[in-house]
Amino acid sequence: MKKYLVLYSLIVTVVAVWGGKFLFEELSRVKGNNSALMGEVERFRTKANQAAASVQVLRLKVGEYEEIMAEDAEKIRRMGIKIRRLESASKNATSMQVDIAAPLRDTVVVRDSMRMDSLHIFRWSDHWTSVEGLIARDSVVCRVHSVDTLHQVVHRIPRKFLFFRFGTKALRQQIVSSNPHTTVVYSEYILF
């Protein structure tokens, strides 16, 4: 009879420890999600003067993702990917604004043998953006070409107690834009 009581108490202890660990992880996840949802996107410039943003990572279960982000989940399904196989999902939005001052050149164009027209042409470029355009009497034609690379890093923020660092307090995503004219407007990173 004592064997069964010892075995029973051992099983109950293992289940209680496992349940407590599961509960602690779930509370930690929910607490992290609350702070991520309440937090703002931190925008800053790196030492190389590149636009950057930092945002805390959301940790969702597959069912929560399908419920909350239904539109994104549908896009993923249309790509032929099963939602339950996702490791993470990320979404970024950037905007670009460049103030340009470019010299105008006059160009004479012969439309037919009897009529000549005057056009103003401008061109401006740097390493990331190029703009060229044509200004006629009654119209303007302009072409803007911009290249940007977003570098994304997800890293752990450890818990701190006195001088000790341990465990994981939160996951944080940081995005750096290589184009100085670009600003990271929005970022979302979901971990499953």
TIVOKE-588840 format. One record per residue: x negated, y, z of N, C-alpha, C in turn. Coordinates in steps of 0.001 Angstrom, whole numbers, plus 500000, padded with zeros to 6 digits. Layout:
BEGIN
{{X, Y, Z}, {X, Y, Z}, {X, Y, Z}}
...
***
This chain:
BEGIN
{{499177, 498805, 500000}, {500000, 500000, 500000}, {499128, 501265, 500000}}
{{498004, 501208, 500760}, {497120, 502378, 500802}, {496513, 502651, 499435}}
{{496249, 501598, 498651}, {495677, 501783, 497311}, {496615, 502622, 496449}}
{{497892, 502312, 496521}, {498866, 503030, 495713}, {498994, 504484, 496152}}
{{498937, 504754, 497435}, {499000, 506137, 497928}, {497778, 506938, 497478}}
{{496611, 506298, 497557}, {495380, 506976, 497122}, {495445, 507238, 495624}}
{{495867, 506244, 494845}, {495989, 506406, 493397}, {497018, 507486, 493060}}
{{498153, 507465, 493752}, {499202, 508466, 493550}, {498687, 509860, 493882}}
{{498000, 510020, 494997}, {497482, 511342, 495378}, {496409, 511807, 494398}}
{{495614, 510868, 493877}, {494595, 511229, 492887}, {495250, 511719, 491596}}
{{496291, 511019, 491142}, {497003, 511415, 489920}, {497673, 512782, 490108}}
{{498322, 512983, 491258}, {498981, 514270, 491532}, {497956, 515394, 491571}}
{{496798, 515143, 492157}, {495740, 516158, 492228}, {495241, 516513, 490833}}
{{494994, 515515, 489991}, {494517, 515766, 488628}, {495555, 516562, 487834}}
{{496823, 516185, 487949}, {497890, 516901, 487235}, {498006, 518333, 487750}}
{{497883, 518528, 489059}, {497972, 519885, 489635}, {496802, 520752, 489164}}
{{495596, 520201, 489134}, {494423, 520961, 488676}, {494570, 521297, 487195}}
{{494986, 520314, 486388}, {495163, 520552, 484964}, {496262, 521604, 484725}}
{{497375, 521499, 485458}, {498470, 522473, 485331}, {498037, 523864, 485764}}
{{497257, 523951, 486845}, {496770, 525249, 487303}, {495829, 525886, 486295}}
{{494962, 525063, 485694}, {494036, 525568, 484675}, {494825, 526078, 483467}}
{{495826, 525317, 483020}, {496662, 525717, 481896}, {497402, 527013, 482199}}
{{497947, 527124, 483395}, {498673, 528322, 483805}, {497755, 529537, 483854}}
{{496546, 529356, 484390}, {495572, 530443, 484457}, {495203, 530918, 483051}}
{{494967, 529984, 482113}, {494615, 530363, 480741}, {495770, 531096, 480062}}
{{496993, 530637, 480297}, {498161, 531273, 479685}, {498370, 532684, 480241}}
{{498214, 532844, 481547}, {498330, 534178, 482153}, {497241, 535107, 481634}}
{{496035, 534585, 481482}, {494931, 535381, 480952}, {495221, 535814, 479514}}
{{495762, 534910, 478700}, {496095, 535222, 477311}, {497183, 536297, 477233}}
{{498227, 536152, 478040}, {499327, 537123, 478033}, {498839, 538487, 478526}}
{{498010, 538491, 479553}, {497462, 539749, 480071}, {496599, 540441, 479005}}
{{495767, 539657, 478305}, {494942, 540215, 477232}, {495777, 540755, 476090}}
{{496859, 540042, 475727}, {497738, 540515, 474661}, {498436, 541813, 475046}}
{{498856, 541913, 476306}, {499499, 543158, 476761}, {498543, 544332, 476656}}
{{497310, 544154, 477099}, {496357, 545263, 477010}, {495998, 545560, 475562}}
{{495969, 544534, 474683}, {495680, 544772, 473266}, {496814, 545547, 472600}}
{{498051, 545206, 472949}, {499191, 545898, 472349}, {499340, 547328, 472866}}
{{498959, 547557, 474097}, {499070, 548891, 474677}, {497872, 549769, 474323}}
{{496777, 549158, 473907}, {495547, 549902, 473616}, {495609, 550609, 472277}}
{{494737, 551541, 472101}, {494632, 552321, 470877}, {493426, 551825, 470075}}
{{493412, 552158, 468809}, {492249, 551891, 467979}, {491208, 552956, 468308}}
{{490014, 552519, 468684}, {488933, 553465, 468977}, {488178, 553732, 467682}}
{{488148, 554994, 467254}, {487406, 555374, 466051}, {486149, 556107, 466477}}
{{485025, 555753, 465824}, {483759, 556399, 466150}, {482827, 556319, 464961}}
{{481694, 556955, 465064}, {480661, 556924, 464019}, {479450, 556187, 464568}}
{{478834, 555357, 463734}, {477627, 554637, 464145}, {476442, 555593, 464090}}
{{475281, 555115, 464504}, {474074, 555943, 464451}, {473708, 556310, 463020}}
{{474112, 555473, 462062}, {473866, 555741, 460646}, {474993, 556574, 460028}}
{{475844, 557151, 460861}, {476961, 558002, 460455}, {477987, 557259, 459600}}
{{478184, 555985, 459863}, {479206, 555206, 459177}, {480467, 555196, 460041}}
{{481630, 555287, 459379}, {482900, 555247, 460106}, {483105, 553850, 460670}}
{{483558, 553774, 461914}, {483777, 552475, 462555}, {485026, 552544, 463421}}
{{485599, 551378, 463678}, {486767, 551278, 464548}, {486619, 550037, 465404}}
{{487237, 550081, 466575}, {487184, 548962, 467497}, {488581, 548746, 468063}}
{{488997, 547476, 468110}, {490331, 547145, 468607}, {490256, 545801, 469311}}
{{491054, 545649, 470368}, {491070, 544389, 471097}, {491855, 543348, 470305}}
{{491441, 542094, 470400}, {492018, 541008, 469621}, {493280, 540471, 470291}}
{{494310, 540202, 469476}, {495526, 539538, 469950}, {495320, 538029, 469847}}
{{495753, 537282, 470854}, {495693, 535817, 470808}, {497128, 535301, 470848}}
{{497591, 534783, 469700}, {498968, 534310, 469582}, {499001, 532815, 469304}}
{{500109, 532201, 469679}, {500364, 530823, 469282}, {501017, 530869, 467903}}
{{501007, 529750, 467201}, {501531, 529708, 465838}, {502998, 530136, 465791}}
{{503807, 529652, 466732}, {505224, 530022, 466772}, {505414, 531513, 467008}}
{{504598, 532088, 467893}, {504683, 533530, 468153}, {504321, 534320, 466900}}
{{503288, 533864, 466189}, {502864, 534553, 464971}, {503975, 534523, 463921}}
{{504589, 533345, 463731}, {505656, 533236, 462741}, {506850, 534103, 463102}}
{{507105, 534278, 464391}, {508235, 535095, 464834}, {507933, 536582, 464736}}
{{506775, 536994, 465221}, {506434, 538413, 465280}, {505975, 538951, 463922}}
{{505147, 538197, 463240}, {504571, 538633, 461958}, {505175, 537831, 460808}}
{{506483, 537819, 460705}, {507170, 536989, 459706}, {506749, 537339, 458279}}
{{506589, 538622, 458005}, {506221, 539053, 456655}, {504820, 538566, 456289}}
{{503868, 538697, 457220}, {502509, 538221, 456971}, {502480, 536697, 456855}}
{{503262, 536019, 457681}, {503316, 534555, 457627}, {503846, 534101, 456263}}
{{504816, 534806, 455731}, {505352, 534452, 454413}, {504302, 534654, 453322}}
{{503520, 535731, 453410}, {502441, 535965, 452435}, {501420, 534838, 452496}}
{{501096, 534384, 453701}, {500127, 533296, 453864}, {500682, 532007, 453272}}
{{501953, 531753, 453481}, {502574, 530548, 452904}, {502545, 530601, 451378}}
{{502786, 531793, 450807}, {502758, 531934, 449345}, {501359, 531686, 448786}}
{{500329, 531861, 449610}, {498963, 531560, 449180}, {498679, 530055, 449226}}
{{499637, 529279, 449743}, {499468, 527836, 449802}, {498760, 527360, 451053}}
{{498751, 528178, 452100}, {498071, 527834, 453353}, {499125, 527552, 454408}}
{{498942, 526478, 455143}, {499871, 526159, 456224}, {499496, 526980, 457453}}
{{500504, 527581, 458077}, {500288, 528464, 459226}, {499609, 527715, 460371}}
{{499954, 526476, 460596}, {499386, 525741, 461727}, {497889, 525486, 461573}}
{{497349, 525685, 460354}, {495919, 525469, 460130}, {495103, 526751, 460244}}
{{495755, 527861, 460519}, {495040, 529133, 460640}, {494158, 529155, 461883}}
{{492987, 529719, 461746}, {492107, 529977, 462889}, {492301, 531410, 463367}}
{{492361, 532327, 462408}, {492584, 533729, 462740}, {493130, 534446, 461514}}
{{493736, 535594, 461738}, {494258, 536427, 460654}, {493859, 537864, 460939}}
{{493435, 538557, 459910}, {492963, 539921, 460087}, {493581, 540811, 459020}}
{{493861, 542055, 459402}, {494429, 543016, 458459}, {493789, 544370, 458751}}
{{493286, 545030, 457718}, {492634, 546327, 457869}, {493193, 547303, 456851}}
{{493254, 548554, 457219}, {493660, 549599, 456285}, {492651, 550736, 456392}}
{{492245, 551252, 455249}, {491311, 552377, 455234}, {491891, 553478, 454362}}
{{491425, 554682, 454583}, {491792, 555787, 453701}, {490523, 556543, 453358}}
{{490524, 557153, 452187}, {489342, 557878, 451759}, {489730, 559298, 451391}}
{{488945, 560235, 451851}, {489158, 561627, 451491}, {487798, 562241, 451217}}
{{487664, 562844, 450041}, {486415, 563474, 449647}, {486751, 564872, 449148}}
{{486076, 565868, 449682}, {486206, 567224, 449168}, {485125, 567412, 448104}}
{{485561, 567753, 446901}, {484649, 567776, 445765}, {484593, 569174, 445164}}
{{483398, 569619, 444870}, {483180, 570840, 444104}, {482270, 570456, 442945}}
{{482771, 570530, 441724}, {482013, 570119, 440550}, {482048, 571240, 439515}}
{{480954, 571452, 438806}, {480933, 572510, 437781}, {481773, 572095, 436564}}
{{482358, 573097, 435896}, {483142, 572870, 434681}, {482286, 573181, 433465}}
{{482446, 572376, 432418}, {481785, 572621, 431143}, {482847, 572831, 430086}}
{{482630, 573815, 429222}, {483549, 574024, 428113}, {483132, 573142, 426952}}
{{484092, 572504, 426332}, {483843, 571659, 425168}, {484893, 571994, 424125}}
{{484453, 572169, 422915}, {485372, 572455, 421817}, {485629, 571157, 421070}}
{{486907, 570855, 420867}, {487305, 569632, 420189}, {488113, 570016, 418962}}
{{487804, 569409, 417838}, {488550, 569652, 416604}, {489636, 568589, 416526}}
{{490902, 569002, 416620}, {492031, 568075, 416595}, {492319, 567620, 415162}}
{{492404, 568550, 414271}, {492514, 568274, 412840}, {491750, 569393, 412140}}
{{491757, 569436, 410861}, {490911, 570401, 410145}, {491284, 571853, 410410}}
{{492492, 572117, 410851}, {492942, 573487, 411043}, {492951, 573927, 412512}}
{{492931, 573002, 413457}, {493139, 573375, 414851}, {491973, 572926, 415717}}
{{491484, 573863, 416536}, {490446, 573535, 417508}, {491018, 573762, 418897}}
{{490552, 572968, 419856}, {491056, 573059, 421225}, {489869, 573116, 422172}}
{{490046, 573811, 423285}, {488984, 573931, 424278}, {489328, 573075, 425492}}
{{488379, 572282, 425978}, {488567, 571422, 427141}, {487518, 571751, 428198}}
{{487885, 571603, 429440}, {486928, 571739, 430541}, {486661, 570331, 431087}}
{{485421, 569954, 431198}, {485045, 568620, 431679}, {484274, 568779, 432987}}
{{484573, 567909, 433952}, {483800, 567917, 435190}, {483432, 566490, 435579}}
{{482282, 566349, 436257}, {481813, 565063, 436766}, {481149, 565296, 438116}}
{{481414, 564373, 439036}, {480775, 564415, 440359}, {480612, 562988, 440841}}
{{479514, 562691, 441496}, {479344, 561338, 442051}, {478318, 561358, 443173}}
{{478453, 560385, 444051}, {477434, 560073, 445046}, {477301, 558554, 445050}}
{{476681, 557973, 446065}, {476438, 556523, 446062}, {477719, 555700, 446140}}
{{478805, 556267, 446660}, {480015, 555494, 446915}, {481198, 555882, 446035}}
{{481250, 557132, 445588}, {482421, 557642, 444881}, {481989, 558370, 443612}}
{{482747, 558177, 442543}, {482507, 558966, 441331}, {483843, 559521, 440838}}
{{483810, 560781, 440398}, {485001, 561473, 439908}, {484633, 562130, 438592}}
{{485485, 561933, 437610}, {485307, 562648, 436346}, {486669, 563028, 435809}}
{{486707, 564163, 435156}, {488005, 564628, 434697}, {487912, 565552, 433510}}
{{489069, 565799, 432949}, {489221, 566606, 431765}, {490380, 567566, 432005}}
{{490150, 568860, 431845}, {491200, 569850, 432039}, {491477, 570491, 430678}}
{{492658, 570275, 430168}, {493078, 570886, 428895}, {493983, 572071, 429222}}
{{494517, 572694, 428188}, {495399, 573826, 428400}, {496656, 573441, 429165}}
{{497223, 572275, 428837}, {498505, 571902, 429416}, {498459, 570622, 430258}}
{{497288, 570046, 430476}, {497233, 568798, 431248}, {495874, 568611, 431917}}
{{495871, 567716, 432875}, {494647, 567351, 433589}, {494579, 565827, 433623}}
{{493431, 565272, 433314}, {493194, 563834, 433397}, {491996, 563641, 434310}}
{{492163, 562768, 435304}, {491094, 562590, 436287}, {490956, 561108, 436616}}
{{489737, 560639, 436841}, {489495, 559263, 437251}, {488586, 559269, 438474}}
{{489027, 558575, 439517}, {488261, 558463, 440766}, {487943, 556993, 440968}}
{{486684, 556700, 441224}, {486262, 555324, 441483}, {485506, 555320, 442811}}
{{485920, 554437, 443710}, {485291, 554379, 445033}, {484979, 552932, 445388}}
{{483836, 552709, 446007}, {483417, 551384, 446449}, {483227, 551435, 447959}}
{{483726, 550405, 448634}, {483586, 550357, 450084}, {483426, 548911, 450517}}
{{482620, 548702, 451524}, {482465, 547385, 452131}, {482782, 547525, 453604}}
{{483692, 546674, 454082}, {484036, 546670, 455497}, {483316, 545505, 456166}}
{{482539, 545802, 457176}, {481844, 544772, 457942}, {482630, 544551, 459230}}
{{483071, 543318, 459446}, {483920, 543001, 460589}, {483187, 542051, 461522}}
{{483224, 542387, 462815}, {482584, 541555, 463836}, {483571, 541358, 464977}}
{{483712, 540121, 465429}, {484532, 539817, 466595}, {483588, 539320, 467678}}
{{483652, 539933, 468867}, {482724, 539554, 469929}, {483433, 539463, 471279}}
{{482790, 538752, 472212}, {483333, 538573, 473555}, {482918, 539732, 474449}}
{{483811, 540117, 475345}, {483485, 541053, 476415}, {483513, 540243, 477702}}
{{482373, 540103, 478395}, {482348, 539243, 479589}, {482963, 539939, 480804}}
{{483418, 539119, 481739}, {483874, 539646, 483031}, {482636, 540068, 483820}}
{{482811, 541063, 484697}, {481685, 541539, 485507}, {482066, 541481, 486977}}
{{481141, 540997, 487765}, {481282, 541034, 489209}, {479906, 541370, 489761}}
{{479812, 542523, 490406}, {478531, 543055, 490857}, {477584, 543134, 489665}}
{{476495, 542369, 489683}, {475554, 542401, 488566}, {475686, 541178, 487673}}
{{476667, 540340, 487949}, {476815, 539095, 487217}, {477833, 539254, 486092}}
{{477532, 538631, 484974}, {478458, 538581, 483847}, {478799, 537124, 483599}}
{{480109, 536844, 483471}, {480534, 535459, 483299}, {481851, 535415, 482542}}
{{482142, 534288, 481933}, {483424, 534074, 481276}, {483710, 535076, 480170}}
{{484973, 535180, 479818}, {485412, 536098, 478779}, {486575, 536927, 479293}}
{{486375, 538233, 479336}, {487441, 539154, 479749}, {488370, 539426, 478574}}
{{487786, 539656, 477395}, {488572, 539956, 476199}, {487732, 539692, 474964}}
{{488408, 539572, 473841}, {487746, 539520, 472544}, {487969, 540860, 471875}}
{{486960, 541372, 471198}, {487056, 542684, 470577}, {486599, 542585, 469130}}
{{487321, 543249, 468246}, {486976, 543302, 466839}, {486430, 544691, 466535}}
{{485310, 544740, 465824}, {484767, 546025, 465394}, {484568, 545983, 463892}}
{{484948, 547065, 463246}, {484864, 547179, 461794}, {484052, 548420, 461463}}
{{483080, 548262, 460577}, {482251, 549384, 460150}, {482388, 549516, 458645}}
{{482659, 550721, 458199}, {482793, 551016, 456776}, {481457, 551519, 456247}}
{{481031, 551009, 455097}, {479763, 551469, 454531}, {479909, 552781, 453766}}
{{481133, 553155, 453423}, {481394, 554388, 452699}, {481651, 555512, 453712}}
{{480837, 556573, 453729}, {481037, 557639, 454723}, {482316, 558452, 454507}}
{{482919, 558362, 453337}, {484158, 559087, 453059}, {485381, 558332, 453567}}
{{485211, 557078, 453972}, {486327, 556230, 454370}, {486533, 556284, 455868}}
{{487792, 556276, 456266}, {488166, 556191, 457674}, {488993, 554927, 457859}}
{{488664, 554138, 458868}, {489458, 552953, 459166}, {490714, 553434, 459880}}
{{491860, 553228, 459256}, {493122, 553732, 459775}, {493768, 552717, 460715}}
{{493729, 551462, 460338}, {494460, 550454, 461086}, {493703, 549142, 461021}}
{{493712, 548423, 462110}, {493090, 547113, 462124}, {493875, 546195, 463037}}
{{494010, 544966, 462598}, {494730, 543971, 463389}, {493994, 542649, 463236}}
{{493740, 541977, 464325}, {493059, 540682, 464295}, {493793, 539762, 465244}}
{{494249, 538626, 464743}, {495013, 537697, 465542}, {494265, 536380, 465582}}
{{494060, 535863, 466774}, {493368, 534595, 466977}, {494382, 533566, 467425}}
{{494320, 532376, 466847}, {495247, 531312, 467198}, {494601, 530320, 468142}}
***
